[in-house]
Amino acid sequence: MDDAVPQQDAAFWTRANRHLLRYGGEFVPFVPARAEGAFLYDAAGRRVLDFTSGQMSAILGHSHPEIVATLRAQAGVLDHLFSSMVSAPVVDLAEALAGLVPELPKTMLLSTGGEANEAAIRLAKLVTGRWEVVAFAQSWHGMTGGAAAATYKAGRRGIGPLAPGSFAIPAPNAYRPRFQGVSWQQELDDSFELLDKQSTGNLAAFIAEPILSSGGVLDLPLGYLAALKAKCAERGMLLILDEAQTGIGRTGRMFAFERDGVVPDILTLSKTLGAGLPLSAVMTSDAIAAVADEREFLFYTTHVNDPLPAAVGVKVLEIVLRDRLAERAGGLGARLAAGLRGLQQRHECVGDVRGRGLLLGLEFTGTGGRTAADISDRVTDLALDLGLSANIVRGGAAGGTMRIAPPLTVSEAEIDLGVELLDAAISGAMRG
Ligand SMILES: Cc1ncc(COP(=O)(O)O)c(C=O)c1O
């Protein structure tokens, strides 16, 4: 921190650097003291527009009054239980989720996305009696064993062997295709041909995000999920869809898979289900649940089916449905996308704008002697100085894609403000 940093900030960072173990690079040099709606505020009252919904989760904005009231009420009545006890909020949430995906009426509730994927992969292995798991080469499914083994975006080095039988295929990238003139169908066919050669005949599951978010907001083209499901079905594999970021209205529909008319064998929800509180879910069919029961599926954790986060989940679904937030994400997403396309027209360094609903990506491209990575870094830093928090994901040939995912409750004025701040940050980055 430089000399301009107020004394108390310098002391804070000294303490933070002394005691906090780093887990993912540098900390952001803005210290929120409170948050409300789409804004974060530091102790001095400086506000920053939160265009990532925290960690892509706070779909209702921060400190939504009804979530605060639910938490207060539920904590005072029934918070945590012995893991084999079930309570009303848990059944209420499982029933509400089944109402949204009638094909998957069996649910278990956990805390994080990684944990839900861990359970989903374990379930798929037990039910198929096989152990090979396939994912996209740009995927992010979590940091625990099985989820980490299916995560190819980052984190595979320096930790010893990951699960044997882990395979990756490339996700289609329309902006930066691996080979010009090769259709996604052809790429998928080739990938499965290669996979079949490597497999020992034990393919259990494919786990996929409908939009690879950490991978750089790569939206699977319409038709891809159906083709992928068919590939899985041909091989007796289960399709696990991870809607950590895309679920609960974010893309303009309740779930991203609805656009494709494809229902997975197992669906995992996290981040957005608790709107920022630790809540995740694994949903599956009666048929899969029956085999799992027969084979004594075990995924027993301290916080499985806890009533406090479940009550929050019930309230989140109620608000999202009542306030038609999926539709809202569609409408506001179109406004945001139009704003970002305006930036693309004004700034040569903006190479691509993509995504769905309120999950959009803006990819920078090297311009004016600057690399895309340099431009992304400068834009991110300047945006934060100007009062906008957005997040850059790096990957492959891409120098950086800015991931933009404001709360679904964001106002039109806040969308416009975000675009304005980004415009100023890009101009500043290219000038400086
Ligand atoms: C698609 C997806 N799945 C799973 C996870 C892991 O969730 P968690 O960090 O809650 O374990 C993430 C986290 O970013 C994610 O983006």
Ligand as a Chemical Component Dictionary entry (heavy atoms), coordinates in Angstrom:
data_LIG
# 
_chem_comp.id                   LIG 
_chem_comp.type                 NON-POLYMER 
_chem_comp.pdbx_formal_charge   0 
_chem_comp.three_letter_code    LIG 
# 
loop_
_chem_comp_atom.comp_id 
_chem_comp_atom.atom_id 
_chem_comp_atom.alt_atom_id 
_chem_comp_atom.type_symbol 
_chem_comp_atom.charge 
_chem_comp_atom.model_Cartn_x 
_chem_comp_atom.model_Cartn_y 
_chem_comp_atom.model_Cartn_z 
_chem_comp_atom.pdbx_ordinal 
LIG C1 C1 C 0 -19.627 -23.651 -12.040 1  
LIG C2 C2 C 0 -19.046 -23.791 -10.682 2  
LIG N1 N1 N 0 -19.196 -24.952 -10.024 3  
LIG C3 C3 C 0 -18.704 -25.134 -8.790  4  
LIG C4 C4 C 0 -17.999 -24.145 -8.155  5  
LIG C5 C5 C 0 -17.445 -24.400 -6.795  6  
LIG O1 O1 O 0 -18.291 -23.873 -5.849  7  
LIG P1 P1 P 0 -17.741 -23.572 -4.388  8  
LIG O2 O2 O 0 -16.666 -22.561 -4.535  9  
LIG O3 O3 O 0 -18.958 -23.074 -3.664  10 
LIG O4 O4 O 0 -17.246 -24.862 -3.828  11 
LIG C6 C6 C 0 -17.821 -22.918 -8.792  12 
LIG C7 C7 C 0 -17.081 -21.832 -8.116  13 
LIG O5 O5 O 0 -16.709 -20.843 -8.667  14 
LIG C8 C8 C 0 -18.354 -22.744 -10.085 15 
LIG O6 O6 O 0 -18.198 -21.591 -10.756 16 
# 
loop_
_chem_comp_bond.comp_id 
_chem_comp_bond.atom_id_1 
_chem_comp_bond.atom_id_2 
_chem_comp_bond.value_order 
_chem_comp_bond.pdbx_ordinal 
LIG C1 C2 SING 1  
LIG C2 N1 SING 2  
LIG C2 C8 DOUB 3  
LIG N1 C3 DOUB 4  
LIG C3 C4 SING 5  
LIG C4 C5 SING 6  
LIG C4 C6 DOUB 7  
LIG C5 O1 SING 8  
LIG O1 P1 SING 9  
LIG P1 O2 DOUB 10 
LIG P1 O3 SING 11 
LIG P1 O4 SING 12 
LIG C6 C7 SING 13 
LIG C6 C8 SING 14 
LIG C7 O5 DOUB 15 
LIG C8 O6 SING 16 
# 
